[in-house]
Amino acid sequence: MWGAAETRIVTASDIKAARARRDAVPAGTLNPPNSKTLIAACRERPDVFKHVVVIAYGEYLSRVAKKKLKAFKEQAAVLEPSSDLSKVKRPWGYQVGAIPIGAWIIDLDRTDVKLPKILGCSRSVGIQREIEGEELLAVTPRGVVSVGGRRYPIASTARALLEAAGKQIMRAGKKGFVSLQQAIEIADRLARKQAP
C-alpha cells in the first residue's frame, strides 16, 4: 500500500512528467468539435483532425505482404489476452510508406476504378513488417475515428464525397496518403467544378 503511486510523495520530476504528458495531448482533443459527422467536424476544427489520413490505393498488397499479414493474424490469434498484439483484431495492411503512429486511416479502395469505395477506418499503432525490395507493411487494427472521446463514424454523405474524388485524392498522395482536410478540399474543388 505505501509503495503504491497514489501514496508516495510527488516530486518535481513527477510534475515535469505529468506536464509533458499533458502537452503531448493534441490540441482540441479535450474540447472536440460540436459537429456530429466526421466531415463537418473536420471543417469546423481541422487542427483536431490533422492526424486523420485518407489512403487511396489502386492495387492490393503484394503477394509477400499478404503472406506477412496472414502470419501476423495467426500469431496475434494465439497470444495471451494480456498481450498488446492480441488486441489487434482483424487488422488491415498498407504498403504506402511511413504512416504516423496514432494516425487514423480512412481506407479508400480504388482497385475497381469505376466503383471506388470507402471500406472503413483503422489506426496506425506502429506495427510494421519489413519486406525486402518493397515498402514496409503497416499492420493497422480496425476502428472508428475517435477524437477527444467522441466517435466519428463515416456517414454515407462523407463516403460519397470522398469516393467521388478518389482519383484526385490518389494522385495527391505523394506519400501514399493525404490528410483528411486535404482530401475534403480536393473533393470540394471537384464538386464545384461539376456543379451546373
C-alpha positions as CSV (number, residue, x, y, z in Angstrom):
1,M,0.0,0.0,0.0
2,W,2.7,2.5,1.0
3,G,4.7,1.9,-2.2
4,A,1.7,2.5,-4.5
5,A,1.8,5.5,-6.8
6,E,-1.2,7.0,-5.0
7,T,0.6,7.1,-1.6
8,R,4.1,8.3,-2.5
9,I,5.4,11.9,-2.3
10,V,5.1,13.8,-5.6
11,T,8.5,15.1,-6.8
12,A,9.4,17.8,-9.2
13,S,10.3,15.1,-11.8
14,D,6.7,13.7,-11.4
15,I,5.2,17.1,-12.1
16,K,7.5,17.6,-15.1
17,A,6.5,14.2,-16.5
18,A,2.8,15.0,-15.9
19,R,3.2,18.3,-17.8
20,A,5.0,16.5,-20.7
21,R,2.1,14.0,-20.9
22,R,-0.5,16.8,-20.9
23,D,1.4,18.8,-23.5
24,A,1.6,15.7,-25.7
25,V,-2.2,15.6,-26.0
26,P,-3.2,17.0,-29.4
27,A,-4.7,20.5,-29.3
28,G,-8.5,20.4,-29.2
29,T,-8.9,16.8,-28.1
30,L,-10.0,17.9,-24.7
31,N,-12.6,20.2,-26.4
32,P,-13.8,18.3,-29.5
33,P,-15.9,19.9,-32.3
34,N,-19.6,20.2,-31.8
35,S,-20.4,18.7,-35.3
36,K,-21.6,15.1,-35.2
37,T,-20.3,14.0,-38.6
38,L,-16.6,13.4,-39.5
39,I,-16.5,15.8,-42.5
40,A,-18.4,18.6,-40.7
41,A,-16.2,18.2,-37.6
42,C,-13.1,18.4,-39.7
43,R,-14.3,21.5,-41.5
44,E,-15.1,23.1,-38.1
45,R,-11.8,22.2,-36.4
46,P,-9.2,21.0,-38.9
47,D,-6.5,21.3,-36.3
48,V,-8.1,18.4,-34.3
49,F,-8.2,16.1,-37.3
50,K,-4.7,16.6,-38.6
51,H,-3.9,13.0,-37.5
52,V,-6.7,11.6,-39.8
53,V,-5.4,10.5,-43.2
54,V,-7.0,9.0,-46.3
55,I,-5.2,6.2,-48.1
56,A,-6.4,5.8,-51.7
57,Y,-4.9,2.8,-53.4
58,G,-5.3,1.2,-56.8
59,E,-3.8,-2.2,-56.2
60,Y,-3.8,-4.7,-53.3
61,L,-0.9,-5.7,-51.2
62,S,1.9,-7.6,-52.8
63,R,2.0,-11.4,-52.6
64,V,4.7,-11.3,-49.9
65,A,2.9,-8.6,-47.9
66,K,-0.3,-10.7,-47.9
67,K,1.7,-13.7,-46.5
68,K,3.2,-11.5,-43.8
69,L,-0.2,-10.0,-42.9
70,K,-1.7,-13.6,-42.7
71,A,1.2,-14.7,-40.5
72,F,0.7,-11.7,-38.2
73,K,-3.0,-12.5,-37.8
74,E,-2.2,-16.1,-37.0
75,Q,0.4,-15.0,-34.4
76,A,-1.9,-12.5,-32.8
77,A,-4.7,-15.1,-32.5
78,V,-2.7,-17.3,-30.2
79,L,-1.2,-14.7,-27.9
80,E,-2.2,-14.2,-24.3
81,P,-5.2,-11.9,-23.9
82,S,-3.0,-9.5,-21.9
83,S,-0.6,-9.0,-24.9
84,D,-0.9,-5.7,-26.8
85,L,-0.8,-7.6,-30.1
86,S,-3.8,-9.8,-29.1
87,K,-5.9,-6.7,-29.1
88,V,-5.3,-6.2,-32.9
89,K,-8.4,-7.9,-34.2
90,R,-8.9,-8.5,-38.0
91,P,-6.1,-6.0,-39.0
92,W,-5.6,-4.4,-42.3
93,G,-2.3,-3.9,-44.1
94,Y,-0.9,-1.0,-46.1
95,Q,2.2,-0.6,-48.2
96,V,2.3,3.2,-48.5
97,G,5.4,4.3,-46.6
98,A,5.7,5.5,-43.1
99,I,2.2,6.2,-41.6
100,P,2.5,8.3,-38.5
101,I,1.9,6.3,-35.3
102,G,-1.5,7.2,-33.8
103,A,-3.0,8.3,-37.2
104,W,-6.5,7.3,-38.1
105,I,-6.7,5.9,-41.6
106,I,-9.7,6.1,-43.9
107,D,-9.4,3.3,-46.4
108,L,-10.4,4.3,-50.0
109,D,-10.2,1.3,-52.3
110,R,-9.8,2.2,-55.9
111,T,-8.9,-1.3,-57.2
112,D,-12.1,-1.1,-59.3
113,V,-11.7,2.3,-60.9
114,K,-15.4,2.6,-61.9
115,L,-16.6,1.8,-58.3
116,P,-14.3,3.3,-55.7
117,K,-15.4,2.7,-52.1
118,I,-14.6,3.6,-48.6
119,L,-14.1,0.3,-46.7
120,G,-13.8,1.8,-43.2
121,C,-11.2,3.1,-40.8
122,S,-8.2,1.7,-38.9
123,R,-5.4,3.2,-36.8
124,S,-1.7,3.1,-37.1
125,V,-0.3,1.6,-33.9
126,G,3.3,1.3,-35.1
127,I,3.2,-2.4,-36.1
128,Q,5.3,-2.7,-39.3
129,R,6.9,-5.6,-41.1
130,E,10.0,-5.3,-43.4
131,I,9.6,-6.7,-46.9
132,E,12.8,-6.9,-49.0
133,G,12.7,-4.7,-52.0
134,E,9.2,-3.3,-51.2
135,E,7.6,-0.7,-49.0
136,L,7.1,-1.5,-45.3
137,L,3.9,-3.3,-44.4
138,A,2.0,-1.3,-41.8
139,V,-0.5,-3.5,-39.8
140,T,-3.4,-1.5,-38.5
141,P,-6.4,-2.6,-36.3
142,R,-9.8,-1.5,-37.5
143,G,-11.8,1.1,-35.6
144,V,-13.8,4.3,-35.7
145,V,-12.2,7.7,-35.8
146,S,-12.2,9.0,-32.2
147,V,-11.2,12.5,-31.1
148,G,-11.5,13.7,-27.5
149,G,-13.6,10.7,-26.5
150,R,-16.1,11.3,-29.3
151,R,-16.5,8.8,-32.1
152,Y,-17.0,10.0,-35.7
153,P,-18.2,7.1,-37.9
154,I,-18.0,7.8,-41.7
155,A,-21.5,8.8,-42.8
156,S,-22.9,7.9,-46.2
157,T,-22.5,11.6,-47.4
158,A,-18.8,11.5,-46.4
159,R,-18.3,8.2,-48.2
160,A,-19.9,9.6,-51.4
161,L,-17.9,12.8,-51.2
162,L,-14.5,11.1,-50.8
163,E,-15.3,8.2,-53.2
164,A,-16.3,10.7,-56.0
165,A,-12.9,12.4,-55.6
166,G,-10.9,9.1,-55.2
167,K,-8.9,9.5,-58.4
168,Q,-7.8,13.0,-57.5
169,I,-7.1,12.1,-53.8
170,M,-4.9,9.2,-55.0
171,R,-2.9,11.5,-57.3
172,A,-2.3,14.0,-54.5
173,G,-1.0,11.3,-52.1
174,K,2.7,11.7,-52.7
175,K,3.5,9.7,-49.5
176,G,0.7,7.2,-50.3
177,F,-1.8,9.2,-48.3
178,V,-3.3,12.7,-47.7
179,S,-4.7,14.4,-44.7
180,L,-8.5,14.3,-44.3
181,Q,-8.5,18.1,-44.6
182,Q,-6.7,17.9,-47.9
183,A,-9.0,15.2,-49.2
184,I,-12.0,17.3,-48.3
185,E,-10.5,20.3,-50.1
186,I,-9.9,18.1,-53.2
187,A,-13.4,16.7,-53.1
188,D,-15.0,20.2,-52.6
189,R,-13.0,21.6,-55.6
190,L,-14.2,18.7,-57.8
191,A,-17.8,19.2,-56.6
192,R,-17.6,22.9,-57.5
193,K,-16.2,22.1,-61.0
194,Q,-19.0,19.6,-61.6
195,A,-21.8,21.9,-60.3
196,P,-24.0,23.3,-63.1
